[in-house]
Amino acid sequence: MNLNFTLVAQAVSFAIFIWFTARFVWPPLLRAIETRQKNIADGLAAAEKGRRELELSAQRAEEALRDARDRAQDIIGHAEKRAAQIVEEAKQAAKAEGDRLVTAAKGEIDQELSRAREQLREQVAVIAVAGAERILRREVDAKAHADLLTELKREF
């Protein structure tokens, strides 16, 4: 065997192999690689877009939480004001009720005082009449008594 012929045969075989690979094997491999690269690039772009969306969502969530906290604070502030107002109204109502009860009690006391005075006057009148009667029995005789009664009849 000739070394030149072997070398040429190997070179021609290698050239056919390169042509066959370049013509039939390489294009599908390149398409697969390009498809894979495109898929990877799309995946990376989607991941980046997802990361940005996540950041935006986190910011929106934080803003929503801040707004909710502010609204909660406002609601709590209004509730505290309303509670203070209700307490103040209750105090005023209790004071008014107390004043009304005091006034009613004073009215009752005045009525009882008037009744007591009237009873005292009646008792004093009864005692005075009884005392006058005893005094008159001792000091005035029947003729003087009759004269007094006659005089009283004339006056009235």
ZIJOKA-V572768 format. One line per field, one symbol per residue. ss: DSSP state (2 for helix, 1 for strand, 0 for the rest). phi: phi as a letter, one per 30 degrees, with the letter a starting at -180 (. if undefined). burial: I if it has 9 or more other ideal C-beta (glycine too) atoms within 8 Angstrom, else O. Layout:
ss: ???
phi: ???
burial: ???
This chain:
ss: 002222222222222222222222222222222222222222222222222222222222222222222222222222222222222222222222222222222222222222222222222222222222222222200222222222222220
phi: .cddddddddddeddddddddddccdedddddddddddddddddddddddddddddddddddddddddddddddddddddddddddddddddddddddddddddddddddddddddddddddddddddddddddddddcccddddddddddddddc
burial: OOOOOIOOOOOOOOOOOOOIIOOOIIOOOOOOOOOOOOOOOOOOOOOOOOOOOOOOOOOOOOOOOOOOOOOOOOOOOOOOOOOOOOOOOOOOOOOOOOOOOOOOOOOOOOOOOOOOOOOOOOOOOOOOOOOOOOOIOOOOOOOOIOOIOOOOOOOO
